[in-house]
Amino acid sequence: MKANVGFLDMFIRIFLGVVAIGMAIAGVFPAPWDMIIGIVGVVPLATGLVKFCPLYTLLGINTKGSDADSAH
């Protein structure tokens, strides 16, 4: 599993995942949607933390760039 998510992409994914999960826990959305938003929020959070996106692999996308970004 080779990393294909760059630093900025990783930061945005983690931020959006945490926000979505936090809003779901806070009860911002009505009953069925809070659980759905919370579960959907786990996906960007997980892909940001492991720096790998399976969908990027299928589409041939790599936001990681060169090895200069590996320090992050």
DRENDO-1510 file (C-alpha; in Angstrom, 1 decimal, always signed):
<recs>
REC; n; res; u; v; w
REC; 1; MET; +0.0; +0.0; +0.0 .
REC; 2; LYS; +1.9; +3.0; -1.3 .
REC; 3; ALA; +0.9; +6.4; +0.0 .
REC; 4; ASN; -0.9; +8.5; -2.6 .
REC; 5; VAL; -2.3; +11.3; -0.5 .
REC; 6; GLY; -0.3; +14.5; -0.1 .
REC; 7; PHE; +0.1; +16.7; +3.0 .
REC; 8; LEU; -2.6; +19.3; +2.0 .
REC; 9; ASP; -5.0; +16.5; +0.9 .
REC; 10; MET; -4.3; +14.7; +4.1 .
REC; 11; PHE; -5.0; +17.8; +6.2 .
REC; 12; ILE; -8.3; +18.5; +4.4 .
REC; 13; ARG; -9.4; +14.9; +4.7 .
REC; 14; ILE; -8.7; +14.7; +8.5 .
REC; 15; PHE; -10.3; +18.1; +9.1 .
REC; 16; LEU; -13.5; +17.3; +7.2 .
REC; 17; GLY; -13.7; +13.8; +8.8 .
REC; 18; VAL; -13.4; +15.2; +12.3 .
REC; 19; VAL; -15.9; +18.0; +11.6 .
REC; 20; ALA; -18.5; +15.5; +10.1 .
REC; 21; ILE; -18.1; +13.1; +13.0 .
REC; 22; GLY; -18.3; +16.0; +15.5 .
REC; 23; MET; -21.4; +17.4; +13.9 .
REC; 24; ALA; -23.0; +14.0; +14.0 .
REC; 25; ILE; -22.2; +13.5; +17.6 .
REC; 26; ALA; -23.5; +17.0; +18.5 .
REC; 27; GLY; -26.8; +16.1; +16.9 .
REC; 28; VAL; -26.8; +18.9; +14.3 .
REC; 29; PHE; -28.7; +16.7; +11.8 .
REC; 30; PRO; -32.0; +15.0; +12.2 .
REC; 31; ALA; -32.2; +11.4; +13.4 .
REC; 32; PRO; -31.2; +9.1; +10.5 .
REC; 33; TRP; -28.8; +11.7; +8.9 .
REC; 34; ASP; -26.6; +12.1; +12.0 .
REC; 35; MET; -25.6; +8.4; +11.9 .
REC; 36; ILE; -25.1; +8.5; +8.1 .
REC; 37; ILE; -22.9; +11.7; +8.3 .
REC; 38; GLY; -20.9; +10.2; +11.1 .
REC; 39; ILE; -20.2; +7.0; +9.2 .
REC; 40; VAL; -19.4; +8.9; +6.0 .
REC; 41; GLY; -17.0; +11.1; +8.1 .
REC; 42; VAL; -15.0; +8.1; +9.0 .
REC; 43; VAL; -13.9; +7.5; +5.4 .
REC; 44; PRO; -12.0; +10.8; +4.9 .
REC; 45; LEU; -10.6; +10.6; +8.4 .
REC; 46; ALA; -9.2; +7.1; +7.8 .
REC; 47; THR; -7.8; +7.8; +4.4 .
REC; 48; GLY; -6.2; +10.9; +5.7 .
REC; 49; LEU; -4.6; +9.1; +8.6 .
REC; 50; VAL; -3.2; +6.2; +6.5 .
REC; 51; LYS; -2.3; +8.5; +3.6 .
REC; 52; PHE; -3.8; +6.1; +1.1 .
REC; 53; CYS; -7.0; +6.4; -0.9 .
REC; 54; PRO; -8.2; +3.3; -2.8 .
REC; 55; LEU; -10.3; +5.4; -5.1 .
REC; 56; TYR; -7.2; +7.5; -6.1 .
REC; 57; THR; -5.5; +4.2; -7.1 .
REC; 58; LEU; -8.4; +3.2; -9.3 .
REC; 59; LEU; -8.4; +6.7; -11.0 .
REC; 60; GLY; -4.6; +7.0; -11.2 .
REC; 61; ILE; -4.5; +10.1; -9.0 .
REC; 62; ASN; -1.5; +10.8; -6.7 .
REC; 63; THR; -1.4; +14.1; -4.7 .
REC; 64; LYS; +1.6; +13.0; -2.8 .
REC; 65; GLY; +4.0; +14.4; -5.3 .
REC; 66; SER; +7.8; +13.9; -5.0 .
REC; 67; ASP; +9.7; +12.5; -2.1 .
REC; 68; ALA; +10.2; +16.1; -0.8 .
REC; 69; ASP; +6.8; +15.8; +0.8 .
REC; 70; SER; +7.8; +12.7; +2.7 .
REC; 71; ALA; +9.0; +14.8; +5.7 .
REC; 72; HIS; +5.4; +15.5; +6.6 .
</recs>
